[in-house]
Amino acid sequence: MIDAKTKQIEMLEAEIAALKKQWPAHSVSPALLQRLDDLEDALAEAKASQGQDES
């Protein structure tokens, strides 16, 4: 059974992958960089939270 935090982690990883697929080779906009940073921060928090719950 997949819990809500695992589902959230999978969703964030999929969103990061989708964002990187549309990433231009040059001249990445600040908005894309910020979105990636926000997603990676949320993913790190979700993984840390999941690890704390398992202890």
Residue frames relative to the residue before (quaternion, step in Angstrom):
aa qw qx qy qz dx dy dz
M 1.0000 0.0000 0.0000 0.0000 0.00 0.00 0.00
I 0.2901 -0.7572 0.5648 0.1534 3.56 -0.87 0.98
D 0.2969 -0.7663 0.5423 0.1748 3.56 -0.74 1.06
A 0.7250 -0.4616 0.2999 0.4140 3.56 -1.31 0.24
K 0.6619 0.5078 -0.3211 0.4483 3.61 0.97 -0.77
T 0.6302 0.5153 -0.3328 0.4759 3.57 1.02 -0.74
K 0.6405 0.5194 -0.3146 0.4701 3.57 1.02 -0.83
Q 0.6433 0.5179 -0.3179 0.4657 3.58 1.01 -0.82
I 0.6386 0.5197 -0.3213 0.4679 3.59 0.98 -0.84
E 0.6631 0.4979 -0.3080 0.4664 3.58 0.90 -0.88
M 0.6446 0.5179 -0.3207 0.4620 3.59 1.00 -0.81
L 0.6634 0.4979 -0.3082 0.4659 3.60 0.94 -0.86
E 0.6434 0.5147 -0.3220 0.4664 3.59 0.97 -0.81
A 0.6526 0.5036 -0.3126 0.4720 3.59 0.99 -0.79
E 0.6565 0.5072 -0.3149 0.4611 3.57 0.98 -0.80
I 0.6248 0.5197 -0.3326 0.4784 3.59 1.04 -0.74
A 0.6530 0.5105 -0.3144 0.4628 3.59 0.92 -0.88
A 0.6588 0.5039 -0.3112 0.4639 3.60 0.95 -0.85
L 0.6395 0.5205 -0.3246 0.4634 3.57 1.00 -0.79
K 0.6731 0.4966 -0.2972 0.4604 3.59 0.95 -0.86
K 0.5999 0.5598 -0.3630 0.4416 3.62 1.13 -0.53
Q 0.7292 0.4007 -0.2399 0.5002 3.59 1.05 -0.68
W 0.3918 0.7446 -0.4505 0.2985 3.55 1.38 0.07
P 0.3627 -0.7300 0.5279 0.2382 3.63 -0.74 0.93
A 0.5878 -0.5935 0.4172 0.3580 3.58 -1.15 0.58
H 0.7942 0.1135 -0.0336 0.5960 3.58 1.11 -0.71
S 0.8453 0.2265 -0.1458 0.4615 3.52 -1.31 0.32
V 0.0600 0.8016 -0.5858 0.1036 3.56 0.57 1.17
S 0.4320 -0.7160 0.4842 0.2575 3.56 -0.82 0.97
P 0.6090 -0.5630 0.4117 0.3776 3.57 -1.14 0.55
A 0.6125 0.5595 -0.3505 0.4346 3.60 1.07 -0.68
L 0.6577 0.4911 -0.3117 0.4786 3.61 0.99 -0.78
L 0.6387 0.5223 -0.3247 0.4624 3.57 0.99 -0.80
Q 0.6622 0.5023 -0.2994 0.4685 3.56 0.97 -0.87
R 0.6393 0.5234 -0.3254 0.4598 3.60 0.98 -0.84
L 0.6495 0.5044 -0.3141 0.4743 3.58 0.94 -0.87
D 0.6504 0.5159 -0.3143 0.4606 3.58 0.92 -0.88
D 0.6556 0.5116 -0.3058 0.4636 3.59 0.95 -0.88
L 0.6658 0.5003 -0.3002 0.4650 3.58 0.95 -0.88
E 0.6640 0.4994 -0.3063 0.4646 3.58 0.94 -0.84
D 0.6253 0.5206 -0.3328 0.4767 3.60 1.07 -0.71
A 0.6618 0.5006 -0.3034 0.4684 3.58 0.92 -0.91
L 0.6383 0.5244 -0.3180 0.4652 3.58 1.03 -0.78
A 0.6517 0.5089 -0.3113 0.4684 3.58 0.93 -0.87
E 0.6531 0.5070 -0.3105 0.4690 3.58 0.98 -0.84
A 0.6600 0.5107 -0.3097 0.4558 3.58 0.93 -0.87
K 0.6603 0.4958 -0.3079 0.4727 3.59 0.98 -0.83
A 0.6516 0.5047 -0.3183 0.4684 3.58 0.98 -0.80
S 0.6482 0.5183 -0.3060 0.4665 3.55 1.00 -0.83
Q 0.6454 0.5135 -0.3160 0.4689 3.56 0.99 -0.82
G 0.6511 0.5209 -0.3083 0.4580 3.58 0.99 -0.80
Q 0.6483 0.5143 -0.3178 0.4628 3.58 1.04 -0.72
D 0.6549 0.5260 -0.3061 0.4480 3.58 1.03 -0.77
E 0.6609 0.5215 -0.3015 0.4476 3.57 1.12 -0.69
S 0.5902 0.6044 -0.3642 0.3920 3.61 1.18 -0.49
